[in-house]
Amino acid sequence: MNREFLQNLGLEKEVIDKIMSEHGKTIQGMKQEQEQFDSLKSEKEQLEQQLQQLNDKLTTQEKELSSVEELQSKLKTYELENLKIKIANQAGIPLDLAGRLSGETEEEIKADAEKLAGFVNKKPTLPLKPSEPQNVDPKEKAYEKILENL
């Protein structure tokens, strides 16, 4: 819109000035809105870049965390195996059977080791020799003596 267009419409100069003044305000407002839009657009792009960087960093840290958790579980397994071997050694259980001990805590493993040691370290009881005299035929007794002397 320009002044000549408004003059050709037959408007007075005062009305044209007021219209142009309002039109200028509108244009200035639009320029300010455009500047705000441009600044918001650039800020949005920067935030999207930061978000992408943070997502990449998060992904990397999640991978590191999973490897740390895996290593912690392996460490726990090795510590438990070491504890089982130590307890088996203390209980007098052969090391081949140390892996058969069960339990998650030291007390549970010790209790299981005591039970297992009761079976492993148990010496068989031999039957007692009969103490009553046997009714043996004298001929058989003589043959037994001959065999013993050989």
GUTORRO-870543 format. One line per field, with one value per residue: x negated, y negated, z of N, C-alpha, C in turn; chain. Coordinates in Angstrom, 2 decimals. Layout:
<recs>
n_px X  ...
n_py Y  ...
n_pz Z  ...
ca_px X  ...
ca_py Y  ...
ca_pz Z  ...
c_px X  ...
c_py Y  ...
c_pz Z  ...
unit A  ...
</recs>
This chain:
<recs>
n_px -0.85  -0.51  -0.86  0.06  1.92  3.91  4.58  5.62  7.94  9.42  9.22  8.77  5.91  5.31  6.63  5.29  2.73  3.23  3.99  1.62  -0.09  0.96  0.65  -2.14  -2.73  -1.69  -3.35  -5.82  -5.28  -4.98  -7.57  -8.95  -7.77  -8.63  -11.38  -11.40  -10.38  -12.43  -14.56  -13.53  -13.38  -16.10  -16.96  -15.48  -16.68  -19.25  -18.62  -17.65  -20.01  -21.50  -19.88  -20.20  -22.94  -22.93  -21.32  -22.99  -25.12  -23.80  -23.16  -25.74  -26.54  -24.69  -25.52  -28.05  -27.26  -25.89  -28.01  -29.50  -27.74  -27.71  -30.36  -30.35  -28.61  -30.11  -32.30  -31.06  -30.35  -32.90  -33.90  -32.12  -32.70  -35.36  -34.97  -33.53  -35.50  -37.35  -35.83  -35.29  -37.85  -38.42  -36.52  -37.40  -36.67  -37.03  -38.48  -37.33  -34.68  -33.89  -32.50  -29.96  -28.83  -26.19  -24.40  -24.08  -25.13  -27.81  -27.23  -25.21  -26.61  -28.57  -26.97  -25.97  -28.39  -29.15  -27.20  -27.79  -30.42  -30.00  -29.10  -31.18  -33.57  -33.05  -33.98  -33.87  -32.21  -33.44  -32.32  -32.09  -34.36  -33.33  -32.83  -32.19  -32.92  -33.41  -31.78  -33.77  -34.91  -37.42  -39.05  -38.79  -39.88  -42.53  -43.22  -42.98  -45.09  -47.25  -47.01  -47.41  -50.06  -51.37
n_py 1.15  -2.20  -5.86  -7.18  -5.41  -5.52  -8.25  -8.32  -7.02  -8.95  -9.89  -11.95  -13.90  -13.77  -11.47  -9.66  -9.90  -8.87  -6.26  -5.38  -5.58  -3.64  -1.47  -1.39  -0.78  1.78  3.07  2.78  4.31  6.81  7.15  7.34  9.65  11.44  11.36  12.41  14.91  15.90  15.93  17.74  19.97  20.46  20.96  23.25  25.06  25.17  26.33  28.78  29.87  30.04  31.86  34.12  34.59  35.14  37.43  39.18  39.29  40.42  42.94  43.99  44.02  45.82  48.18  48.41  48.69  51.12  52.81  52.45  53.50  56.14  56.85  56.57  58.63  60.82  60.53  60.97  63.63  64.83  64.17  65.61  68.23  68.36  68.12  70.47  72.38  71.78  72.32  75.03  76.06  75.51  77.14  79.61  80.80  82.31  80.40  80.77  81.11  78.68  76.95  77.92  77.00  75.13  72.01  68.51  66.79  66.53  67.94  69.72  71.26  72.38  73.96  75.81  76.96  78.22  80.21  81.67  82.41  84.16  86.40  86.92  87.07  89.14  92.05  95.43  97.73  100.66  104.02  105.64  108.12  111.40  112.57  114.96  118.35  120.48  123.33  125.52  128.00  130.32  131.30  129.46  127.31  128.08  128.09  125.36  124.36  125.43  124.08  121.46  121.56  121.80
n_pz 0.00  -0.81  -0.71  -3.02  -4.11  -2.17  -2.40  -4.96  -4.49  -3.43  -0.85  2.05  3.11  5.87  6.68  5.10  6.24  8.81  8.15  6.93  9.10  10.86  9.20  9.08  11.72  11.82  9.96  11.26  13.52  12.31  11.32  13.71  14.72  12.76  13.24  15.82  15.22  13.57  15.44  17.30  15.67  15.09  17.68  18.20  16.39  17.50  19.97  19.10  18.07  20.45  21.81  20.19  20.57  23.31  23.32  21.90  23.68  25.87  24.83  24.52  27.20  28.26  27.02  28.19  30.84  30.76  30.16  32.48  34.39  33.51  33.99  36.76  37.50  36.65  38.36  40.83  40.49  40.31  42.84  44.44  43.63  44.49  47.24  47.71  47.14  49.15  51.48  51.03  51.21  53.90  55.11  54.45  52.11  48.92  46.24  43.78  44.32  45.21  43.56  43.71  45.96  47.38  47.62  48.42  50.24  52.64  54.99  54.17  52.32  53.97  55.66  53.80  53.06  55.41  55.59  53.25  53.81  55.86  54.49  52.69  54.17  55.85  57.42  56.53  58.61  59.79  60.00  63.15  64.39  64.78  68.06  69.27  69.69  66.94  65.69  64.54  62.41  63.33  61.27  59.24  60.51  60.69  58.02  57.49  59.04  57.69  55.28  56.13  56.87  54.51
ca_px 0.00  -1.26  -0.05  0.69  3.08  4.96  5.02  6.44  9.24  10.13  9.18  8.12  4.53  5.30  7.04  4.16  1.66  3.62  3.92  0.20  -0.65  1.40  0.00  -3.54  -2.77  -1.45  -4.57  -6.85  -4.91  -5.27  -9.03  -9.35  -7.32  -9.52  -12.65  -11.17  -10.25  -13.77  -15.36  -12.98  -13.75  -17.51  -17.04  -14.95  -17.72  -20.30  -18.11  -17.61  -21.39  -21.85  -19.14  -20.85  -24.20  -22.61  -20.86  -24.19  -25.85  -23.01  -23.35  -27.09  -26.58  -23.92  -26.39  -29.06  -26.60  -25.61  -29.28  -29.86  -26.88  -28.18  -31.59  -30.01  -28.06  -31.23  -33.07  -30.30  -30.47  -34.25  -34.02  -31.36  -33.49  -36.51  -34.45  -33.21  -36.77  -37.89  -35.03  -35.51  -39.18  -38.30  -35.68  -38.04  -35.98  -37.89  -38.22  -36.45  -33.30  -33.62  -31.50  -28.65  -28.29  -25.15  -24.13  -24.47  -25.89  -28.85  -26.60  -24.52  -27.62  -29.18  -26.01  -25.97  -29.69  -29.13  -26.40  -28.54  -31.60  -29.51  -29.03  -32.46  -34.61  -32.57  -34.73  -32.93  -32.39  -33.60  -31.60  -32.93  -34.72  -32.51  -33.59  -31.78  -33.67  -32.67  -31.84  -34.53  -35.34  -38.88  -39.74  -38.82  -40.83  -43.86  -43.45  -43.17  -46.43  -48.18  -46.92  -48.03  -51.52  -51.91
ca_py 0.00  -3.46  -7.09  -7.50  -4.54  -6.08  -9.55  -8.01  -6.60  -10.17  -10.08  -13.18  -13.74  -13.38  -10.06  -8.91  -9.87  -7.93  -4.90  -5.04  -5.41  -2.32  -0.48  -1.33  -0.01  3.19  3.57  2.89  5.49  8.00  7.30  7.84  11.04  12.20  11.48  13.36  16.21  16.32  16.26  18.99  21.04  20.79  21.57  24.62  25.85  25.40  27.28  30.09  30.36  30.43  33.08  35.22  34.85  35.78  38.79  39.96  39.48  41.36  44.26  44.42  44.32  47.04  49.28  48.52  49.18  52.54  53.53  52.40  54.47  57.46  57.09  56.75  59.97  61.75  60.39  61.64  65.07  65.23  64.08  66.72  69.44  68.30  68.39  71.90  73.13  71.53  73.06  76.46  76.37  75.50  78.26  80.86  81.35  82.23  79.22  81.13  81.01  77.31  76.36  78.48  76.29  74.19  70.90  67.19  66.10  67.36  68.83  70.77  72.14  73.15  74.97  76.85  77.63  79.12  81.38  82.45  82.97  85.30  87.55  87.16  87.43  90.22  93.30  96.54  98.55  102.07  104.87  106.21  109.53  112.18  112.97  116.28  119.43  121.16  124.79  125.88  129.39  130.37  131.54  128.18  126.47  128.52  127.59  123.91  124.13  125.75  122.99  120.27  121.74  121.71
ca_pz 0.00  -0.82  -0.59  -4.30  -4.23  -1.31  -2.95  -6.13  -3.99  -3.06  0.60  2.49  3.54  7.27  6.72  4.51  7.25  9.86  7.57  6.75  10.43  11.33  8.34  9.52  12.99  11.47  9.31  12.31  14.33  11.51  11.29  15.02  14.79  11.89  13.96  16.89  14.59  13.15  16.63  17.84  14.74  15.31  19.01  18.04  15.73  18.48  20.95  18.46  18.04  21.81  22.10  19.48  21.27  24.59  23.02  21.57  24.93  26.66  24.24  24.88  28.64  28.48  26.64  29.23  32.04  30.59  30.29  33.90  35.07  33.12  34.74  38.17  37.67  36.55  39.59  41.88  40.24  40.69  44.30  45.00  43.39  45.39  48.58  47.76  47.22  50.48  52.46  50.78  51.75  55.36  55.54  54.07  50.94  47.74  45.43  42.66  44.78  45.68  42.69  44.05  47.11  46.98  48.53  47.93  51.28  53.25  55.96  53.43  51.73  55.08  56.09  52.78  53.12  56.57  55.21  52.26  54.48  56.64  53.61  52.03  55.14  56.68  57.23  56.67  59.80  59.44  60.94  64.20  64.23  65.71  69.24  69.73  69.03  65.89  65.71  63.36  62.36  63.52  60.00  58.54  61.25  60.29  56.66  57.60  59.56  56.62  54.30  56.72  56.89  53.15
c_px -0.91  -0.30  0.69  1.97  4.24  5.48  5.92  7.83  10.06  10.16  8.44  6.74  4.47  5.65  5.91  3.03  1.98  3.52  2.47  -0.48  -0.30  0.74  -1.47  -3.69  -2.60  -2.70  -5.67  -6.57  -5.24  -6.78  -9.53  -8.96  -8.23  -10.87  -12.52  -11.08  -11.62  -14.63  -14.86  -13.36  -15.20  -17.70  -16.55  -16.01  -18.86  -19.87  -18.01  -19.00  -21.82  -21.16  -19.79  -22.17  -23.94  -22.10  -22.04  -24.98  -25.14  -23.18  -24.71  -27.15  -25.77  -24.75  -27.46  -28.46  -26.31  -26.90  -29.75  -29.03  -27.32  -29.46  -31.32  -29.44  -29.16  -32.07  -32.37  -30.42  -31.85  -34.45  -33.30  -32.11  -34.71  -36.09  -34.12  -34.47  -37.37  -37.15  -35.21  -36.85  -39.12  -37.51  -36.30  -37.36  -36.94  -37.48  -37.33  -34.98  -32.94  -32.55  -30.09  -28.03  -27.27  -24.96  -24.64  -25.29  -26.88  -28.23  -25.90  -25.52  -28.28  -28.25  -25.97  -27.27  -29.74  -28.33  -27.17  -29.76  -31.20  -29.43  -30.40  -33.49  -34.20  -33.36  -33.77  -33.23  -32.41  -32.82  -32.58  -33.19  -33.88  -33.37  -33.21  -32.58  -32.78  -32.79  -32.50  -34.97  -36.85  -39.64  -39.86  -39.82  -42.26  -44.18  -43.69  -44.57  -47.46  -48.19  -47.57  -49.54  -52.14  -52.19
c_py -1.24  -4.64  -7.37  -6.67  -5.10  -7.43  -9.32  -7.54  -7.80  -10.38  -11.36  -12.85  -13.28  -11.90  -9.19  -8.80  -8.86  -6.48  -4.47  -4.81  -4.02  -1.21  -0.30  -0.54  1.48  3.81  3.75  4.11  6.78  8.25  7.87  9.31  11.93  12.41  12.49  14.78  16.76  16.72  17.56  20.19  21.45  21.44  23.01  25.53  26.17  26.43  28.69  30.70  30.82  31.73  34.28  35.60  35.58  37.22  39.70  40.28  40.51  42.78  44.83  44.82  45.57  48.26  49.49  49.10  50.68  53.35  53.53  53.43  55.89  57.81  57.29  58.14  61.03  61.72  61.11  63.15  65.57  65.18  65.24  68.04  69.50  68.64  69.87  72.74  72.98  72.34  74.57  76.89  76.44  76.71  79.61  81.56  81.26  81.04  79.51  80.99  79.61  76.64  76.84  77.80  75.27  73.12  69.61  66.43  67.07  68.36  70.00  71.77  72.98  74.26  76.12  77.64  78.61  80.37  82.29  83.11  84.17  86.56  87.92  87.68  88.58  91.49  94.46  97.33  100.01  102.91  105.44  107.69  110.34  112.68  114.34  117.34  120.13  122.66  125.24  127.34  129.42  130.60  130.23  127.25  126.83  128.01  126.07  123.60  124.38  124.61  121.71  120.36  121.64  120.33
c_pz 0.00  -0.85  -1.90  -4.50  -3.41  -1.82  -4.15  -5.71  -3.51  -1.55  0.93  3.03  4.99  7.42  6.18  5.52  8.36  9.37  7.44  8.09  10.98  10.52  8.73  10.81  12.71  10.87  10.35  13.19  13.61  11.44  12.62  15.18  13.94  12.58  15.10  16.34  14.19  14.36  17.26  16.96  14.95  16.68  18.97  17.41  16.70  19.52  20.37  18.37  19.42  22.20  21.44  20.16  22.58  24.39  22.68  22.83  25.82  26.14  24.61  26.35  28.97  28.12  27.70  30.50  31.92  30.69  31.74  34.67  34.75  33.90  36.22  38.42  37.57  37.83  40.73  41.73  40.67  42.20  44.97  44.81  44.31  46.81  48.74  47.89  48.60  51.54  52.29  51.36  53.28  55.86  55.19  52.92  49.75  46.86  44.23  43.04  45.24  44.83  43.00  45.26  46.63  48.04  47.93  48.96  51.90  54.23  55.26  52.85  52.81  55.55  55.09  52.81  54.29  56.26  54.26  52.90  55.32  55.78  53.03  53.02  56.06  56.37  57.41  57.95  59.38  60.44  61.96  63.93  65.23  66.89  69.76  68.99  68.01  66.08  64.41  63.50  62.52  62.22  59.23  59.20  60.85  58.89  56.66  58.06  58.47  55.61  54.85  56.69  55.51  52.81
unit A  A  A  A  A  A  A  A  A  A  A  A  A  A  A  A  A  A  A  A  A  A  A  A  A  A  A  A  A  A  A  A  A  A  A  A  A  A  A  A  A  A  A  A  A  A  A  A  A  A  A  A  A  A  A  A  A  A  A  A  A  A  A  A  A  A  A  A  A  A  A  A  A  A  A  A  A  A  A  A  A  A  A  A  A  A  A  A  A  A  A  A  A  A  A  A  A  A  A  A  A  A  A  A  A  A  A  A  A  A  A  A  A  A  A  A  A  A  A  A  A  A  A  A  A  A  A  A  A  A  A  A  A  A  A  A  A  A  A  A  A  A  A  A  A  A  A  A  A  A
</recs>
